Amino acid sequence: MKLYIVPTPIGNLEDMTFRAVKVLNQVDVILAEDTRTSGVLLKHYGIKTPMQSHHKFNEHKTVNQIAERIKAGQTVALISDAGTPAISDPGFMLVRACVEQGVEVECLPGATAFVPALVNSGLPNDRFCFEGFLPQKKGRQTKLKQLASEPRTMIFYESPFRVLKTLTQMAEFFGAERKAAVSREISKIYEETVRGTLLELSEYFSQNTPKGEFVIIVAGFEEFN
């Protein structure tokens, strides 16, 4: 009668923990963001626990029902396609519903993309703020203006299709000489971290086609000055 939040590898399947495999084997059902993607992972580790779809398009309708099922005696695990659920992925609504209904929640430690990217960046990591994905349209420029004076190191997620646009806009709002680092394909064969100013990074990715999932680390305003 518990909800387990179980991180999954962000690339290299060997980053799965022994405990995560044990929990996924023992629960009654696994809630997966994409059952096809998670099916590859479960097959790799011989996990035969039934899966059910749980994603951003249906989570608001199903969270209370899932919490009721746990209260009735089921043990449930939540996983996302990669990394820790609820970090720029579905999960918050379910955790909140369980907490409100008195259901025990336990989050296992495990993979998440921004930690290795932050450490690899060479930028200060004693104080930082995680911003996830910037708004795609409405509120995007307002958000960038607000963050221009943020004193802490900033962390962003971005897709390969928007990373060049994002770096160019950051150079415009934060200053072309602001230090930053871009990591992609963390833990995979083609893992890469590129460091420099926002202008240099914009130029680099205008000449090298962005591929993979990206984490952008930007120096805070105080550090830059």
C-alpha positions in Angstrom: 0.0 0.0 0.0 2.6 2.5 -1.2 3.5 4.6 -4.2 7.1 4.3 -5.3 8.7 6.9 -7.5 11.4 5.0 -9.4 14.1 6.8 -11.5 15.2 5.1 -14.7 18.4 5.5 -16.8 18.7 8.7 -18.9 20.7 6.8 -21.5 23.0 4.0 -20.3 20.9 1.1 -19.1 23.6 0.2 -16.6 22.6 3.2 -14.5 19.6 1.3 -13.2 20.0 0.6 -9.5 19.6 -2.9 -7.9 16.9 -1.5 -5.7 14.9 0.0 -8.6 14.9 -3.4 -10.3 13.8 -5.1 -7.1 10.9 -2.6 -6.5 9.7 -2.8 -10.1 9.6 -6.6 -9.8 7.6 -6.5 -6.5 4.9 -3.9 -7.1 1.5 -4.8 -8.4 1.5 -2.3 -11.3 3.9 0.1 -13.0 2.7 3.4 -14.2 4.7 4.4 -17.3 4.9 7.6 -19.3 5.2 5.5 -22.6 4.7 1.8 -22.2 6.6 1.1 -25.4 9.7 3.0 -24.3 9.6 1.5 -20.8 8.9 -2.0 -22.2 12.5 -2.0 -23.6 13.9 -1.3 -20.1 11.7 -3.8 -18.4 12.5 -6.5 -20.9 16.2 -5.8 -20.5 15.9 -6.5 -16.8 13.4 -9.4 -17.1 10.7 -7.4 -15.3 7.2 -8.8 -16.0 5.1 -6.5 -13.8 2.0 -5.2 -15.7 2.2 -1.6 -17.0 -0.4 1.1 -17.3 0.0 4.4 -19.2 0.3 7.5 -17.1 1.3 10.7 -18.9 0.6 14.4 -19.0 -2.5 14.0 -21.1 -4.3 11.7 -18.7 -2.8 12.1 -15.3 -5.2 14.9 -14.1 -8.1 12.5 -14.7 -6.6 9.4 -13.0 -4.5 10.5 -10.0 -7.4 10.2 -7.5 -8.4 6.8 -8.8 -4.8 5.5 -8.5 -4.5 6.9 -5.0 -7.8 5.0 -4.1 -6.3 1.8 -5.6 -3.3 2.1 -3.4 -5.4 2.7 -0.3 -7.4 -0.4 -1.2 -4.2 -2.5 -1.0 -2.2 -2.1 -4.2 1.5 -1.2 -4.4 2.3 1.0 -7.4 5.5 2.3 -9.0 5.7 5.3 -11.2 8.4 5.6 -13.9 9.0 8.1 -16.7 10.7 7.5 -20.0 14.1 8.6 -18.5 15.3 10.1 -15.3 13.3 10.9 -12.1 9.5 11.2 -12.4 8.1 14.7 -11.7 11.3 16.4 -12.8 10.1 18.0 -16.0 7.9 14.8 -16.4 4.6 13.6 -15.0 4.5 12.8 -11.4 3.7 15.8 -9.3 -0.1 15.5 -9.5 0.0 11.9 -8.4 2.3 12.5 -5.5 0.2 15.4 -4.4 -3.0 13.3 -4.6 -1.4 10.5 -2.6 -0.1 12.9 0.1 -3.5 14.5 0.4 -5.2 11.1 0.8 -2.7 9.9 3.3 -1.0 7.4 1.0 2.7 6.7 1.7 5.1 7.9 -1.0 8.7 6.8 -1.4 11.0 8.3 -4.0 14.1 6.2 -4.8 17.4 8.0 -5.5 18.6 7.6 -9.1 19.4 9.2 -12.4 18.4 12.7 -13.4 20.0 14.6 -16.2 20.7 18.0 -14.6 23.1 16.8 -11.8 25.9 15.5 -14.0 25.4 18.4 -16.4 25.8 20.9 -13.5 28.9 19.2 -12.1 30.5 18.9 -15.6 29.9 22.6 -16.4 32.6 23.9 -14.2 30.3 26.7 -13.1 29.5 27.2 -9.4 27.1 24.5 -8.0 26.9 25.5 -4.4 23.7 27.5 -5.2 21.6 26.9 -8.3 18.0 27.1 -9.7 16.4 24.6 -11.9 14.1 26.1 -14.6 13.4 23.1 -16.7 11.9 23.9 -20.1 11.4 27.6 -20.9 7.9 28.5 -22.2 7.8 27.9 -25.9 5.7 30.9 -26.8 3.7 32.9 -24.3 5.7 34.3 -21.5 9.1 33.2 -22.9 10.7 36.7 -23.2 9.2 37.8 -19.9 10.8 34.7 -18.2 14.2 35.5 -19.8 14.1 39.1 -18.7 13.3 38.0 -15.1 16.2 35.5 -15.1 18.8 38.0 -16.5 19.5 39.1 -12.9 19.3 35.7 -11.3 22.4 35.4 -9.1 22.5 31.6 -9.0 23.7 29.2 -11.6 20.7 28.3 -13.8 19.7 25.0 -15.3 17.5 24.5 -18.3 16.3 21.5 -20.4 15.9 21.9 -24.1 15.1 19.8 -27.2 17.5 19.6 -30.2 15.0 21.5 -32.3 15.0 24.6 -30.1 18.5 24.6 -28.5 20.0 27.1 -31.0 17.1 29.5 -30.7 17.3 29.3 -26.9 21.1 30.0 -26.8 20.7 32.9 -29.2 17.9 34.4 -27.0 19.9 33.8 -23.9 22.8 35.7 -25.4 20.5 38.5 -26.2 18.8 38.8 -22.8 21.7 37.6 -20.5 24.6 39.1 -22.4 26.7 37.5 -25.2 29.7 37.0 -22.8 27.8 35.2 -20.1 29.5 31.9 -19.4 27.6 28.7 -20.0 27.9 25.0 -20.7 25.8 22.7 -22.8 25.6 18.9 -22.2 23.9 16.4 -24.5 23.4 12.7 -24.6 24.5 12.3 -21.0 25.7 8.7 -20.2 25.4 7.7 -23.8 28.1 6.9 -26.4 28.1 10.4 -27.9 28.0 12.3 -24.7 29.4 15.8 -25.1 29.8 18.9 -23.0 30.6 22.2 -24.7 31.7 25.2 -22.6 32.1 28.9 -23.4 30.2 32.1 -23.7 26.6 32.1 -24.8 27.8 33.7 -28.1 30.4 31.0 -28.6 27.9 28.2 -27.9 25.4 29.8 -30.3 28.0 29.8 -33.0 29.1 26.2 -32.2 25.6 24.8 -32.6 24.9 26.8 -35.7 27.8 24.9 -37.3 27.2 21.6 -35.6 23.6 20.2 -35.9 22.1 19.7 -32.5 21.3 16.0 -31.7 20.0 14.4 -28.6 18.5 15.8 -25.4 20.2 18.9 -24.0 20.9 20.5 -20.6 22.0 24.1 -20.6 23.9 25.5 -17.6 24.2 29.3 -17.4 26.3 31.3 -14.9 24.4 33.5 -12.6 24.4 37.3 -12.8 26.8 37.8 -9.8 29.2 35.2 -11.1 29.2 36.7 -14.5 30.0 40.2 -13.1 
